[in-house]
Amino acid sequence: MVVAAKGNLPVTGERHPNELSSTKTSKDKMSALNKLFLEELADRYDAEKQLVQAIPKLIKLATCKALQEHFQCHLKKTEAHVQKLETVFKAFDAKVHARKCEATVGLLKEGEAIAADFKGSPAINAALISAAQKIEHYAIASYGCLHAWAVVLGNPGAAGVLEEILKEEKAENDSFIALAGSCCNQEAIAACQDGGACSEDKNKKTTHTAVVARPVKNKPPQPELVGH
């Protein structure tokens, strides 16, 4: 029989109570973070599904061809994000589900309001980009947190997918900035009141083509009709 020194546990392979308590606390913290992660993932999943429904409306509202094309491309990426988030749920052995994203509901309502206020205005495209960028900034913040949490939770597969989406969202935001600067902000100061159009070349550079008014030829004077 092995006798332990006074104040120590018997040498039987048992773990010290403090060590057991520390392990339990660590597991509780991980469990809490895991719960937070899944709730925010469900929130983001709902946000992407809302955007799939909303982006076609933005395409119809846009009067700039380059912006319309950009929204169409963004729609495809958003649809892909929905599918990617489903793989993240599976990576955590969780059921795919959505939780109403009230922030996105609010951002979309605000976007609809500003679009209604500037419908038919030279500033409509700049207004739509403004609304889209607010949505992008929220998405970037959300995916940044989700990616960091996936790393802490030790799920590299999910972290990789979330990092990929995060990079795409940042790239989308940069594209909106470039599009606004190259064309749509100029429209907002009446550059397109000439009835011109926006187009995007093979290098993704957007330019505005103005309609040049043709000079009106002077008509020969018509003889006056004099009554007799």
C-alpha positions as CSV (number, residue, x, y, z in Angstrom):
1,M,0.0,0.0,0.0
2,V,1.3,3.4,-1.0
3,V,0.8,6.1,1.6
4,A,0.5,9.7,0.3
5,A,2.3,12.5,2.1
6,K,0.1,14.6,4.4
7,G,-2.1,17.1,2.6
8,N,-1.9,15.2,-0.7
9,L,-4.3,12.9,-2.5
10,P,-3.5,9.2,-2.4
11,V,-1.4,8.2,-5.4
12,T,-4.2,6.4,-7.3
13,G,-4.2,8.4,-10.5
14,E,-7.0,10.6,-9.3
15,R,-7.0,14.3,-10.4
16,H,-6.8,17.1,-7.9
17,P,-10.2,18.8,-7.2
18,N,-8.8,22.1,-8.3
19,E,-7.8,20.6,-11.6
20,L,-11.3,19.1,-12.1
21,S,-12.9,22.4,-11.3
22,S,-10.6,24.2,-13.7
23,T,-11.5,21.7,-16.5
24,K,-15.2,22.1,-15.8
25,T,-15.0,25.9,-15.9
26,S,-13.1,25.7,-19.2
27,K,-15.7,23.4,-20.7
28,D,-18.5,25.7,-19.5
29,K,-16.8,28.6,-21.2
30,M,-16.4,26.7,-24.4
31,S,-20.0,25.6,-24.2
32,A,-21.2,29.2,-23.8
33,L,-19.1,30.4,-26.7
34,N,-20.3,27.5,-28.8
35,K,-23.9,28.6,-28.0
36,L,-23.1,32.2,-28.9
37,F,-21.5,31.1,-32.2
38,L,-24.5,29.0,-33.3
39,E,-26.9,31.8,-32.4
40,E,-25.0,34.3,-34.4
41,L,-24.5,31.8,-37.3
42,A,-28.3,31.4,-37.4
43,D,-28.7,35.2,-37.4
44,R,-26.3,35.5,-40.3
45,Y,-27.9,32.6,-42.2
46,D,-31.3,34.5,-42.0
47,A,-29.6,37.7,-43.1
48,E,-28.2,36.1,-46.2
49,K,-31.6,34.6,-47.1
50,Q,-33.2,38.0,-46.7
51,L,-30.6,39.5,-49.0
52,V,-31.4,36.9,-51.7
53,Q,-34.9,38.2,-51.7
54,A,-34.0,41.9,-51.6
55,I,-31.2,42.2,-54.1
56,P,-33.5,41.6,-57.2
57,K,-35.4,44.7,-56.1
58,L,-32.2,46.7,-56.0
59,I,-31.4,45.6,-59.5
60,K,-34.7,46.9,-60.8
61,L,-34.3,50.3,-58.9
62,A,-30.7,50.9,-60.3
63,T,-30.5,53.0,-63.4
64,C,-26.7,52.5,-63.9
65,K,-26.0,49.5,-66.0
66,A,-22.7,48.8,-64.2
67,L,-24.5,48.9,-60.8
68,Q,-27.2,46.5,-62.1
69,E,-24.5,44.1,-63.2
70,H,-22.7,44.4,-59.9
71,F,-25.9,43.6,-58.0
72,Q,-26.5,40.6,-60.2
73,C,-23.0,39.3,-59.4
74,H,-23.6,40.1,-55.7
75,L,-26.8,38.1,-55.8
76,K,-25.0,35.0,-57.0
77,K,-22.4,35.3,-54.3
78,T,-25.1,35.8,-51.7
79,E,-26.8,32.6,-52.8
80,A,-23.5,30.8,-52.5
81,H,-23.0,32.2,-49.0
82,V,-26.3,30.6,-47.9
83,Q,-24.9,27.2,-49.0
84,K,-21.6,27.8,-47.4
85,L,-23.2,28.7,-44.1
86,E,-25.1,25.4,-44.2
87,T,-21.7,23.6,-44.4
88,V,-20.6,25.5,-41.3
89,F,-23.6,24.3,-39.3
90,K,-22.7,20.7,-40.4
91,A,-19.1,21.3,-39.3
92,F,-20.4,21.9,-35.8
93,D,-22.9,19.0,-36.0
94,A,-25.7,21.5,-35.6
95,K,-29.1,21.6,-37.3
96,V,-29.3,24.2,-40.1
97,H,-31.7,26.9,-38.9
98,A,-32.3,30.6,-39.1
99,R,-32.9,33.2,-36.4
100,K,-34.6,36.5,-37.5
101,C,-31.8,39.0,-38.1
102,E,-33.5,42.2,-37.0
103,A,-30.5,44.3,-37.9
104,T,-30.8,43.3,-41.6
105,V,-34.6,43.8,-41.5
106,G,-33.9,47.4,-40.3
107,L,-31.1,48.0,-42.9
108,L,-33.3,46.8,-45.7
109,K,-36.2,49.0,-44.6
110,E,-33.9,52.0,-44.4
111,G,-32.6,51.1,-47.9
112,E,-36.2,50.9,-49.3
113,A,-37.0,54.3,-47.7
114,I,-34.0,56.1,-49.2
115,A,-34.6,54.4,-52.6
116,A,-38.2,55.7,-52.5
117,D,-37.1,59.2,-51.6
118,F,-34.6,59.3,-54.6
119,K,-36.5,57.3,-57.2
120,G,-36.1,59.2,-60.5
121,S,-33.4,61.4,-59.1
122,P,-29.8,61.6,-60.4
123,A,-28.7,60.4,-56.9
124,I,-30.7,57.1,-57.0
125,N,-27.6,55.0,-57.7
126,A,-25.5,56.7,-55.1
127,A,-28.3,56.1,-52.6
128,L,-28.5,52.4,-53.5
129,I,-24.8,52.0,-53.0
130,S,-25.0,53.8,-49.7
131,A,-27.7,51.3,-48.5
132,A,-25.7,48.3,-49.9
133,Q,-22.5,49.4,-48.1
134,K,-24.3,49.7,-44.8
135,I,-25.4,46.1,-45.2
136,E,-21.8,45.1,-46.3
137,H,-20.3,46.7,-43.2
138,Y,-22.7,44.8,-40.9
139,A,-21.8,41.5,-42.7
140,I,-18.1,42.1,-42.4
141,A,-18.5,42.7,-38.6
142,S,-20.6,39.6,-38.3
143,Y,-18.3,37.3,-40.3
144,G,-15.2,38.7,-38.5
145,C,-16.7,37.6,-35.1
146,L,-17.8,34.2,-36.4
147,H,-14.4,33.5,-38.0
148,A,-12.6,34.4,-34.7
149,W,-14.9,32.3,-32.6
150,A,-14.6,29.3,-34.9
151,V,-10.8,29.5,-34.5
152,V,-11.1,29.6,-30.7
153,L,-13.6,26.7,-30.7
154,G,-11.0,24.6,-32.6
155,N,-13.0,24.1,-35.8
156,P,-10.5,24.9,-38.7
157,G,-12.9,23.7,-41.4
158,A,-15.7,26.1,-40.3
159,A,-13.1,28.9,-39.8
160,G,-11.8,28.4,-43.3
161,V,-15.3,28.8,-44.8
162,L,-16.0,31.8,-42.8
163,E,-12.7,33.5,-43.6
164,E,-13.5,32.9,-47.3
165,I,-16.9,34.6,-47.0
166,L,-15.3,37.4,-45.0
167,K,-12.8,38.1,-47.8
168,E,-15.6,38.1,-50.3
169,E,-17.6,40.6,-48.3
170,K,-14.6,42.9,-48.0
171,A,-14.0,42.7,-51.7
172,E,-17.7,43.5,-52.4
173,N,-17.5,46.6,-50.2
174,D,-14.3,47.7,-52.1
175,S,-16.2,47.2,-55.4
176,F,-19.0,49.4,-54.2
177,I,-16.6,52.1,-53.2
178,A,-14.9,52.0,-56.6
179,L,-18.2,52.1,-58.5
180,A,-19.4,55.0,-56.5
181,G,-16.2,56.9,-57.1
182,S,-15.9,56.2,-60.8
183,C,-19.5,57.0,-61.8
184,C,-22.4,57.0,-59.4
185,N,-21.3,59.9,-57.2
186,Q,-20.9,62.0,-60.4
187,E,-24.5,61.1,-61.3
188,A,-25.6,62.4,-57.9
189,I,-24.4,65.9,-59.0
190,A,-26.5,65.7,-62.1
191,A,-23.8,64.3,-64.5
192,C,-26.3,61.9,-65.9
193,Q,-29.1,64.4,-66.4
194,D,-27.9,64.5,-70.0
195,G,-29.5,61.1,-70.5
196,G,-26.1,59.3,-70.7
197,A,-25.3,55.8,-69.5
198,C,-22.8,54.0,-67.4
199,S,-20.8,51.0,-68.6
200,E,-18.1,48.8,-67.4
201,D,-15.2,47.8,-69.6
202,K,-13.2,44.5,-69.6
203,N,-10.9,45.9,-66.8
204,K,-14.0,46.5,-64.6
205,K,-13.6,50.3,-64.9
206,T,-16.8,52.2,-65.0
207,T,-17.3,55.2,-67.2
208,H,-20.1,57.6,-68.0
209,T,-21.0,58.3,-71.6
210,A,-22.8,61.5,-72.1
211,V,-25.3,62.1,-74.9
212,V,-24.1,65.0,-77.1
213,A,-26.9,67.2,-78.3
214,R,-27.0,67.6,-82.0
215,P,-27.3,71.2,-83.3
216,V,-30.7,72.0,-84.7
217,K,-30.5,73.2,-88.3
218,N,-32.2,76.4,-89.0
219,K,-35.4,76.0,-90.9
220,P,-35.9,78.3,-93.9
221,P,-38.4,81.1,-93.1
222,Q,-42.0,80.3,-94.0
223,P,-44.0,82.8,-96.0
224,E,-46.7,84.6,-94.0
225,L,-50.2,84.1,-95.0
226,V,-51.9,87.4,-95.6
227,G,-55.6,87.6,-95.7
228,H,-57.3,89.5,-98.6
